Every structure is written in C-alpha cells, then in structure tokens.
Amino acid sequence: MAKSCPCGLPTSYPDCCGALHRGERAAATAELLMRSRFTAYALRDEAYLLRSWHPRTRPVEVDFDTDLRWTHLEILGATGGGLFHQEGTVEFNAHYRYQDKDDRLHENSRFERVDGAWVYLAPIS
C-alpha cells in the first residue's frame, strides 16, 4: 500500500498534492491549497509555494531552514474557502521537528481567488 500524502489525507503523494505541485490540477478549496502548501514546505518545493502565493504578498524567495523537518498537519477549522467562495480562512497546526525537539506552528491563514485559483494571502493577525 502506498504511503499517504504528507498533507495528512489518505491518498498517495503523486495522486494528492503531487498533482497540484505538477500543475495537473488546481486546489478546489482553500483547505486543499493549505494542505498542498504544507506538503510543499515539507518537500522544499519553492516553485509551488511561490506560484500559490498571492501576488500582493509573495516574497522573492522562500527561506528553508535545513534543520527543520515538517512532520504533520492538523486542520483545526475553516471559514469560506469552498467551491463557490472568493475568500476563506484555514486554521491549522503545522507540526515540525527542530534540533531534536517537536513543536508546532499555529496559524489562521487567509486565502483568496486570483484568476479563479486559490492562493495564500497572509496570516490573520
């Protein structure tokens, strides 16, 4: 049996986030985009992260910490972000291991559609 995708869904990476990373399909919801971005961080896929970032807030590059390993994603909730929405939020815990210690990043992120595609805008302050 194939290993499940790093995003936490039971589908294999090539059929799940891999298809989004390769540009074979777009994320249907803000939550699916969030999951694909977590996986891109875990795999250090800078090109996908930049493509899926809102043009107004996109950095020039993504600075990966080579000592940090993303271990799993926990979705806590979402508002909007569905098939018929133009914006939405996703609250999550992104768990990681750094210097032999486990920790997590908690964020409530904003997403918008740009030209019909979901993109990450920014964390909610």
VEXVEX-33614 format. One record per residue: residue in one letter; residue number from 1; x, y, z of N, C-alpha, C, CB in turn. Coordinates in Angstrom, 3 decimals, always signed. Glycine has a CB too. Example, Ala and Ser with C-alpha at 12.3 -4.5 7.8 and 13.67 -1.06 7.14 Angstrom:
BEGIN
('A'; 1; (+13.190; -5.690; +7.800); (+12.300; -4.500; +7.800); (+13.200; -3.300; +7.800); (+11.308; -4.473; +9.046))
('S'; 2; (+12.850; -2.250; +7.080); (+13.670; -1.060; +7.140); (+12.900; +0.030; +7.870); (+14.084; -0.598; +5.725))
//
This chain:
BEGIN
('M'; 1; (+0.843; -1.194; +0.000); (+0.000; +0.000; +0.000); (+0.882; +1.249; +0.000); (-0.956; +0.003; +1.227))
('A'; 2; (+0.513; +2.239; -0.812); (+1.293; +3.468; -0.922); (+1.160; +4.298; +0.347); (+0.846; +4.286; -2.143))
('K'; 3; (+2.243; +4.971; +0.690); (+2.258; +5.846; +1.854); (+1.341; +7.043; +1.601); (+3.704; +6.315; +2.175))
('S'; 4; (+0.626; +7.491; +2.656); (-0.278; +8.624; +2.482); (+0.511; +9.915; +2.270); (-1.209; +8.761; +3.697))
('C'; 5; (-0.137; +10.902; +1.738); (+0.465; +12.193; +1.422); (+0.886; +12.912; +2.712); (-0.524; +13.068; +0.610))
('P'; 6; (+1.975; +13.682; +2.680); (+2.380; +14.450; +3.861); (+1.296; +15.406; +4.378); (+3.623; +15.237; +3.543))
('C'; 7; (+0.334; +15.774; +3.537); (-0.718; +16.706; +3.952); (-1.689; +16.089; +4.950); (-1.482; +17.191; +2.743))
('G'; 8; (-1.630; +14.763; +5.114); (-2.495; +14.096; +6.078); (-3.673; +13.360; +5.467); (-3.000; +15.086; +7.044))
('L'; 9; (-3.940; +13.569; +4.205); (-5.028; +12.836; +3.548); (-4.535; +11.428; +3.210); (-5.519; +13.584; +2.255))
('P'; 10; (-5.428; +10.445; +3.147); (-5.001; +9.052; +2.959); (-4.560; +8.699; +1.531); (-6.117; +8.144; +3.355))
('T'; 11; (-4.579; +9.634; +0.628); (-4.175; +9.393; -0.762); (-2.650; +9.492; -0.871); (-4.866; +10.411; -1.730))
('S'; 12; (-2.063; +8.796; -1.813); (-0.611; +8.869; -2.005); (-0.215; +10.253; -2.538); (-0.132; +7.753; -2.980))
('Y'; 13; (+1.025; +10.645; -2.260); (+1.505; +11.956; -2.702); (+1.306; +12.194; -4.205); (+2.972; +12.100; -2.360))
('P'; 14; (+1.699; +11.263; -5.086); (+1.533; +11.547; -6.522); (+0.085; +11.844; -6.919); (+2.039; +10.374; -7.333))
('D'; 15; (-0.881; +11.192; -6.266); (-2.293; +11.394; -6.604); (-2.938; +12.533; -5.827); (-3.062; +10.127; -6.355))
('C'; 16; (-2.280; +13.019; -4.792); (-2.850; +14.052; -3.925); (-2.145; +15.384; -4.227); (-2.700; +13.663; -2.401))
('C'; 17; (-1.293; +15.826; -3.337); (-0.610; +17.109; -3.521); (+0.341; +17.110; -4.708); (+0.151; +17.468; -2.272))
('G'; 18; (+0.872; +15.949; -5.044); (+1.776; +15.876; -6.189); (+1.132; +16.375; -7.470); (+2.249; +14.460; -6.381))
('A'; 19; (-0.146; +16.054; -7.672); (-0.853; +16.519; -8.877); (-0.973; +18.040; -8.903); (-2.250; +15.888; -8.953))
('L'; 20; (-1.155; +18.659; -7.732); (-1.204; +20.119; -7.652); (+0.182; +20.697; -7.881); (-1.759; +20.578; -6.287))
('H'; 21; (+1.185; +20.112; -7.261); (+2.560; +20.600; -7.423); (+3.017; +20.527; -8.875); (+3.514; +19.795; -6.541))
('R'; 22; (+2.582; +19.495; -9.590); (+2.961; +19.343; -11.001); (+2.092; +20.193; -11.930); (+2.864; +17.877; -11.411))
('G'; 23; (+1.062; +20.849; -11.391); (+0.188; +21.690; -12.203); (-0.850; +20.921; -12.988); (+1.001; +22.493; -13.141))
('E'; 24; (-1.084; +19.653; -12.635); (-2.070; +18.837; -13.345); (-3.497; +19.198; -12.967); (-1.828; +17.369; -13.067))
('R'; 25; (-3.674; +19.748; -11.776); (-4.976; +20.262; -11.367); (-4.762; +21.339; -10.322); (-5.887; +19.127; -10.819))
('A'; 26; (-5.811; +22.119; -10.075); (-5.759; +23.203; -9.088); (-6.496; +22.767; -7.828); (-6.377; +24.517; -9.662))
('A'; 27; (-6.143; +23.363; -6.710); (-6.834; +23.084; -5.449); (-8.268; +23.581; -5.547); (-6.102; +23.750; -4.247))
('A'; 28; (-9.218; +22.720; -5.241); (-10.636; +23.072; -5.344); (-11.100; +23.947; -4.188); (-11.481; +21.816; -5.401))
('T'; 29; (-10.408; +23.867; -3.048); (-10.794; +24.637; -1.862); (-9.550; +25.251; -1.225); (-11.547; +23.739; -0.836))
('A'; 30; (-9.793; +26.234; -0.359); (-8.688; +26.851; +0.374); (-7.991; +25.814; +1.257); (-9.197; +28.032; +1.230))
('E'; 31; (-8.754; +24.908; +1.870); (-8.134; +23.879; +2.711); (-7.211; +22.976; +1.897); (-9.211; +23.037; +3.402))
('L'; 32; (-7.635; +22.583; +0.714); (-6.768; +21.745; -0.121); (-5.507; +22.500; -0.542); (-7.530; +21.262; -1.365))
('L'; 33; (-5.633; +23.802; -0.777); (-4.443; +24.588; -1.089); (-3.521; +24.628; +0.133); (-4.832; +26.028; -1.532))
('M'; 34; (-4.101; +24.828; +1.327); (-3.289; +24.837; +2.548); (-2.547; +23.516; +2.704); (-4.170; +25.101; +3.786))
('R'; 35; (-3.242; +22.421; +2.499); (-2.608; +21.101; +2.604); (-1.469; +20.960; +1.597); (-3.646; +19.984; +2.384))
('S'; 36; (-1.696; +21.422; +0.373); (-0.658; +21.299; -0.658); (+0.540; +22.195; -0.339); (-1.232; +21.657; -2.044))
('R'; 37; (+0.301; +23.327; +0.290); (+1.404; +24.219; +0.670); (+2.208; +23.614; +1.830); (+0.858; +25.621; +1.065))
('F'; 38; (+1.531; +22.980; +2.790); (+2.258; +22.297; +3.860); (+3.187; +21.242; +3.246); (+1.267; +21.640; +4.876))
('T'; 39; (+2.653; +20.450; +2.340); (+3.449; +19.412; +1.687); (+4.610; +20.031; +0.915); (+2.571; +18.571; +0.744))
('A'; 40; (+4.374; +21.162; +0.266); (+5.456; +21.837; -0.465); (+6.551; +22.304; +0.497); (+4.902; +23.040; -1.264))
('Y'; 41; (+6.169; +22.780; +1.669); (+7.188; +23.126; +2.670); (+7.939; +21.872; +3.105); (+6.541; +23.821; +3.900))
('A'; 42; (+7.217; +20.789; +3.356); (+7.848; +19.545; +3.798); (+8.842; +19.023; +2.755); (+6.779; +18.482; +4.085))
('L'; 43; (+8.521; +19.215; +1.468); (+9.370; +18.723; +0.382); (+10.302; +19.792; -0.183); (+8.510; +18.175; -0.726))
('R'; 44; (+10.208; +20.995; +0.367); (+11.018; +22.151; -0.068); (+10.799; +22.474; -1.552); (+12.514; +21.877; +0.187))
('D'; 45; (+9.534; +22.553; -1.931); (+9.150; +22.872; -3.311); (+8.886; +24.378; -3.412); (+7.883; +22.049; -3.753))
('E'; 46; (+9.960; +25.136; -3.567); (+9.857; +26.596; -3.593); (+9.003; +27.098; -4.751); (+11.239; +27.211; -3.678))
('A'; 47; (+9.142; +26.498; -5.915); (+8.396; +26.959; -7.094); (+6.890; +26.902; -6.840); (+8.756; +26.106; -8.330))
('Y'; 48; (+6.405; +25.807; -6.263); (+4.965; +25.694; -5.992); (+4.532; +26.702; -4.933); (+4.609; +24.265; -5.536))
('L'; 49; (+5.318; +26.856; -3.890); (+4.959; +27.820; -2.847); (+4.819; +29.219; -3.430); (+6.008; +27.818; -1.724))
('L'; 50; (+5.747; +29.620; -4.267); (+5.673; +30.957; -4.863); (+4.490; +31.081; -5.825); (+6.977; +31.281; -5.597))
('R'; 51; (+4.219; +30.028; -6.599); (+3.073; +30.051; -7.528); (+1.750; +30.156; -6.782); (+3.070; +28.793; -8.408))
('S'; 52; (+1.682; +29.567; -5.584); (+0.416; +29.526; -4.841); (+0.308; +30.652; -3.807); (+0.269; +28.179; -4.145))
('W'; 53; (+1.166; +31.668; -3.919); (+1.183; +32.811; -3.013); (+0.542; +33.993; -3.720); (+2.634; +33.152; -2.554))
('H'; 54; (-0.254; +34.772; -3.024); (-0.911; +35.943; -3.609); (+0.142; +36.926; -4.128); (-1.835; +36.634; -2.565))
('P'; 55; (-0.043; +37.484; -5.326); (+0.956; +38.406; -5.885); (+1.252; +39.607; -4.976); (+0.484; +38.906; -7.235))
('R'; 56; (+0.266; +40.056; -4.183); (+0.488; +41.223; -3.308); (+1.399; +40.913; -2.123); (-0.843; +41.742; -2.791))
('T'; 57; (+1.469; +39.655; -1.702); (+2.234; +39.313; -0.502); (+3.364; +38.309; -0.762); (+1.303; +38.753; +0.543))
('R'; 58; (+3.547; +37.917; -1.998); (+4.546; +36.897; -2.364); (+5.966; +37.423; -2.142); (+4.365; +36.465; -3.842))
('P'; 59; (+6.792; +36.651; -1.420); (+8.196; +37.045; -1.266); (+8.983; +36.731; -2.542); (+8.833; +36.324; -0.051))
('V'; 60; (+10.189; +37.204; -2.602); (+11.050; +36.928; -3.749); (+11.496; +35.467; -3.745); (+12.276; +37.861; -3.741))
('E'; 61; (+11.749; +34.938; -2.542); (+12.173; +33.551; -2.403); (+11.682; +33.006; -1.069); (+13.714; +33.427; -2.513))
('V'; 62; (+11.729; +31.696; -0.934); (+11.352; +31.035; +0.313); (+12.635; +30.595; +1.003); (+10.390; +29.815; +0.058))
('D'; 63; (+12.784; +30.979; +2.253); (+13.975; +30.644; +3.017); (+13.698; +29.387; +3.839); (+14.403; +31.826; +3.933))
('F'; 64; (+14.214; +28.252; +3.378); (+14.022; +26.983; +4.078); (+15.121; +26.799; +5.122); (+14.017; +25.798; +3.077))
('D'; 65; (+14.735; +26.401; +6.311); (+15.694; +26.056; +7.361); (+15.985; +24.567; +7.213); (+15.141; +26.405; +8.810))
('T'; 66; (+17.190; +24.227; +6.837); (+17.517; +22.816; +6.570); (+17.504; +21.954; +7.828); (+18.879; +22.719; +5.913))
('D'; 67; (+17.524; +22.561; +9.006); (+17.465; +21.812; +10.267); (+16.033; +21.534; +10.715); (+18.197; +22.575; +11.357))
('L'; 68; (+15.063; +22.104; +10.030); (+13.661; +21.958; +10.407); (+12.992; +20.928; +9.497); (+12.922; +23.322; +10.329))
('R'; 69; (+12.261; +19.988; +10.105); (+11.553; +18.963; +9.326); (+10.075; +19.007; +9.695); (+12.150; +17.534; +9.585))
('W'; 70; (+9.229; +19.332; +8.720); (+7.778; +19.359; +8.928); (+7.289; +17.920; +9.032); (+7.043; +20.123; +7.766))
('T'; 71; (+6.522; +17.609; +10.086); (+6.142; +16.219; +10.334); (+4.682; +15.915; +10.038); (+6.432; +15.871; +11.748))
('H'; 72; (+3.768; +16.793; +10.405); (+2.360; +16.551; +10.053); (+1.525; +17.814; +10.238); (+1.778; +15.409; +10.906))
('L'; 73; (+0.383; +17.795; +9.579); (-0.533; +18.931; +9.560); (-1.828; +18.557; +10.249); (-0.806; +19.396; +8.120))
('E'; 74; (-2.323; +19.490; +11.029); (-3.595; +19.313; +11.737); (-4.500; +20.501; +11.382); (-3.375; +19.206; +13.305))
('I'; 75; (-5.566; +20.245; +10.651); (-6.520; +21.296; +10.304); (-7.492; +21.458; +11.480); (-7.289; +20.956; +8.965))
('L'; 76; (-7.611; +22.686; +11.980); (-8.468; +22.961; +13.133); (-9.837; +23.509; +12.736); (-7.784; +23.937; +14.058))
('G'; 77; (-9.915; +24.168; +11.580); (-11.189; +24.710; +11.133); (-11.001; +25.574; +9.900); (-11.851; +25.515; +12.247))
('A'; 78; (-12.110; +25.938; +9.291); (-12.077; +26.769; +8.090); (-13.367; +27.567; +7.999); (-11.874; +25.905; +6.817))
('T'; 79; (-13.271; +28.731; +7.362); (-14.455; +29.526; +7.041); (-14.377; +29.869; +5.562); (-14.551; +30.827; +7.931))
('G'; 80; (-15.506; +29.817; +4.872); (-15.494; +30.074; +3.435); (-14.547; +29.099; +2.754); (-15.079; +31.536; +3.136))
('G'; 81; (-13.913; +29.579; +1.699); (-12.899; +28.785; +1.037); (-13.399; +27.615; +0.219); (-11.980; +28.291; +2.026))
('G'; 82; (-14.701; +27.568; -0.038); (-15.270; +26.453; -0.777); (-15.346; +26.692; -2.271); (-16.624; +26.152; -0.261))
('L'; 83; (-16.043; +25.804; -2.936); (-16.137; +25.856; -4.395); (-16.748; +27.155; -4.918); (-16.948; +24.692; -4.888))
('F'; 84; (-17.664; +27.766; -4.156); (-18.365; +28.950; -4.635); (-17.951; +30.226; -3.915); (-19.841; +28.755; -4.490))
('H'; 85; (-16.873; +30.172; -3.133); (-16.390; +31.343; -2.399); (-15.237; +32.011; -3.132); (-15.953; +30.948; -0.985))
('Q'; 86; (-15.008; +33.268; -2.783); (-13.879; +34.018; -3.328); (-12.770; +34.206; -2.300); (-14.347; +35.372; -3.831))
('E'; 87; (-13.096; +33.961; -1.034); (-12.092; +34.064; +0.020); (-12.415; +33.065; +1.118); (-12.027; +35.503; +0.591))
('G'; 88; (-11.442; +32.825; +1.953); (-11.645; +31.894; +3.048); (-10.474; +31.912; +4.001); (-11.864; +30.496; +2.522))
('T'; 89; (-10.650; +31.222; +5.121); (-9.580; +31.088; +6.102); (-9.419; +29.613; +6.455); (-9.874; +31.937; +7.375))
('V'; 90; (-8.229; +29.259; +6.859); (-7.949; +27.910; +7.346); (-7.082; +28.055; +8.590); (-7.239; +27.021; +6.244))
('E'; 91; (-7.555; +27.500; +9.704); (-6.773; +27.493; +10.931); (-6.127; +26.119; +11.062); (-7.659; +27.830; +12.180))
('F'; 92; (-4.843; +26.104; +11.411); (-4.115; +24.836; +11.436); (-2.964; +24.870; +12.431); (-3.588; +24.503; +10.046))
('N'; 93; (-2.503; +23.683; +12.755); (-1.230; +23.477; +13.449); (-0.339; +22.710; +12.482); (-1.414; +22.695; +14.829))
('A'; 94; (+0.817; +23.271; +12.180); (+1.819; +22.588; +11.364); (+2.909; +22.112; +12.322); (+2.407; +23.536; +10.227))
('H'; 95; (+2.998; +20.813; +12.490); (+3.943; +20.229; +13.443); (+5.291; +20.012; +12.769); (+3.401; +18.893; +14.010))
('Y'; 96; (+6.349; +20.235; +13.542); (+7.690; +20.078; +12.998); (+8.660; +19.589; +14.070); (+8.181; +21.397; +12.403))
('R'; 97; (+9.815; +19.171; +13.590); (+10.907; +18.749; +14.476); (+12.098; +19.647; +14.184); (+11.275; +17.222; +14.272))
('Y'; 98; (+12.666; +20.219; +15.238); (+13.801; +21.133; +15.093); (+14.757; +20.901; +16.257); (+13.329; +22.626; +15.044))
('Q'; 99; (+16.003; +20.639; +15.951); (+17.040; +20.388; +16.955); (+16.580; +19.346; +17.986); (+17.419; +21.702; +17.665))
('D'; 100; (+16.095; +18.227; +17.479); (+15.648; +17.086; +18.290); (+14.474; +17.392; +19.217); (+16.791; +16.586; +19.111))
('K'; 101; (+13.719; +18.436; +18.914); (+12.532; +18.774; +19.700); (+11.343; +18.931; +18.771); (+12.755; +20.068; +20.524))
('D'; 102; (+10.190; +18.421; +19.235); (+8.948; +18.570; +18.475); (+8.256; +19.855; +18.897); (+8.012; +17.347; +18.686))
('D'; 103; (+7.701; +20.565; +17.927); (+6.975; +21.802; +18.193); (+5.916; +21.973; +17.121); (+7.935; +23.030; +18.234))
('R'; 104; (+5.204; +23.079; +17.164); (+4.174; +23.335; +16.158); (+4.084; +24.824; +15.867); (+2.807; +22.797; +16.624))
('L'; 105; (+3.629; +25.110; +14.668); (+3.302; +26.465; +14.249); (+1.793; +26.529; +14.166); (+3.982; +26.846; +12.876))
('H'; 106; (+1.167; +27.437; +14.912); (-0.280; +27.631; +14.844); (-0.537; +28.879; +14.016); (-0.920; +27.754; +16.277))
('E'; 107; (-1.449; +28.764; +13.041); (-1.760; +29.915; +12.198); (-3.200; +29.819; +11.725); (-0.795; +29.999; +10.992))
('N'; 108; (-3.798; +30.974; +11.541); (-5.085; +31.099; +10.871); (-4.792; +31.915; +9.618); (-6.203; +31.784; +11.802))
('S'; 109; (-4.839; +31.273; +8.465); (-4.402; +31.880; +7.214); (-5.568; +32.357; +6.367); (-3.572; +30.902; +6.429))
('R'; 110; (-5.324; +33.426; +5.616); (-6.309; +33.965; +4.670); (-5.949; +33.532; +3.257); (-6.380; +35.515; +4.762))
('F'; 111; (-6.984; +33.157; +2.517); (-6.838; +32.739; +1.124); (-7.826; +33.513; +0.270); (-7.057; +31.210; +0.970))
('E'; 112; (-7.444; +33.790; -0.961); (-8.322; +34.444; -1.937); (-8.153; +33.752; -3.278); (-8.007; +35.972; -2.056))
('R'; 113; (-9.137; +33.987; -4.128); (-9.011; +33.512; -5.512); (-8.396; +34.623; -6.360); (-10.402; +33.075; -6.091))
('V'; 114; (-7.453; +34.259; -7.186); (-6.868; +35.160; -8.183); (-6.992; +34.441; -9.514); (-5.352; +35.535; -7.849))
('D'; 115; (-7.706; +35.065; -10.455); (-7.963; +34.449; -11.764); (-8.551; +33.046; -11.608); (-6.664; +34.384; -12.591))
('G'; 116; (-9.422; +32.886; -10.619); (-10.134; +31.634; -10.401); (-9.411; +30.611; -9.537); (-10.428; +31.026; -11.697))
('A'; 117; (-8.120; +30.840; -9.250); (-7.336; +29.870; -8.477); (-7.126; +30.350; -7.044); (-5.977; +29.620; -9.150))
('W'; 118; (-7.204; +29.406; -6.094); (-6.918; +29.736; -4.699); (-5.445; +30.046; -4.514); (-7.336; +28.589; -3.776))
('V'; 119; (-5.163; +31.122; -3.761); (-3.785; +31.472; -3.396); (-3.754; +31.879; -1.928); (-3.232; +32.623; -4.302))
('Y'; 120; (-2.607; +31.678; -1.311); (-2.374; +32.074; +0.076); (-2.134; +33.569; +0.121); (-1.173; +31.301; +0.693))
('L'; 121; (-2.850; +34.267; +1.000); (-2.670; +35.719; +1.124); (-1.762; +36.065; +2.289); (-4.020; +36.413; +1.296))
('A'; 122; (-2.141; +35.705; +3.515); (-1.365; +36.068; +4.702); (-1.989; +35.460; +5.937); (-1.269; +37.593; +4.850))
('P'; 123; (-1.245; +35.440; +7.046); (-1.864; +35.013; +8.297); (-2.798; +36.112; +8.813); (-0.782; +34.671; +9.357))
('I'; 124; (-3.794; +35.707; +9.568); (-4.670; +36.679; +10.215); (-3.959; +37.122; +11.486); (-6.105; +36.074; +10.524))
('S'; 125; (-3.832; +38.410; +11.675); (-3.120; +38.925; +12.848); (-3.906; +38.718; +14.112); (-2.812; +40.393; +12.680))
//
